[in-house]
Amino acid sequence: MFQKAINQLKLQDKQKASLDVPGRWDTTFSMLENALDFRNAFAYLEQTDGDFRVNPSVEEWNTATIILDCLKKLILQESVSNASTGVELYFLNVCGVYKNLIQWRRSQHTFVRSIADRMLVRFDEFWNKIGLALGILTILNPCFKLDVVEYGYGQIYGSDANLFLPELHSDLKRVYHRYANDYSNPAASTSTLADVNCCASFNPTSEYMFQGFRVWRKHKYESNSLDSQKVELDQYYLEQPPENLSEDYNVLEWWHANAPRFPILGRMARDFLAIPISTIVSESSAAEEAVKMSSTFNDARPEIIEALVCVRDWLESPEKK
């Protein structure tokens, strides 16, 4: 009967309605988009088939239209993000999603505000896990450095962006100093060995006289090392402007060539640029895990995807731990 209604209204060229996967707003978008295309067919079926009593009300159709308009912006951002391999564009799209959710929270429609509140809970979980890594990855692009992060924060927080940027600076320095300490350890070991060699002629009785000197000299060289490390970080993203490179530049090649100038940042770039940027899948159900995979796996056979999902489930199972 529904097919007859479609034929009667000449809607054969429309894509058939599809069910969504709970928790996946992209599948909800497809479901609503397809259903709205057949709105007149549902109304026709209600008039011609006395057994059909599930046609949404006018208010429900209006609600679906409003939600579809909201989700359309996210779909557009996702399509741009999937087509790009640049982490800076991925970062801006994440900021755009956050900006949209904040706008939805101020909507005049109660149901839109409710959706925004639920999605923001999940988004905050996501942002707390990878927000810092995304920011550092973006800063490590020599063509943008801090500019993309500042712009993205401005899109999210508006005039309050300056309240959140210091926190990013602090986190960046914290991560940087971890690398700086690791980088200085070999030098510290060499210095300790030199101390032992130069003082080898002293006997144990006079050894205690040089303990204070050893502490003082160690602090002196460690302080100088930290000062030079601080200069390296400040020089890269505060004092020197972004690089003007060609469109086909390679970030890894740039860091390989400039690691002697920025040895500690070079180590950070080596580690952080190895992090694959992929779509974060929801952990709420196995169905959601199977629906949304990184574009890297678009051409993978179904059995390979199934194996990956099963292995992840096994690795995270309490029994294994």
Secondary structure, DSSP 8 states (H G I E B T S, - for coil): -HHHHHHHTT-TTS-------TT-HHHHHHHHHHHHHTHHHHHHHHHH-TT------HHHHHHHHHHHHHHHHHHHHHHHHHH---HHHHHHHHHHHHHHHHHHHT-SSHHHHHHHHHHHHHHHHHHHHHHHHHHHHHHT-TTTTTHHHHHHHHHHHGGGHHHHHHHHHHHHHHHHHHHHHHHHHHHHHHHHHHHHHHTTTS-HHHHGGGHHHHHHHHHHHHHHHHHHHHHHHHIIIIIS------TT--HHHHHHHHTTTSHHHHHHHHHHTTS-------SS-HHHHHH---GGGTTS-HHHHHHHHHHHHHHT-TTT-
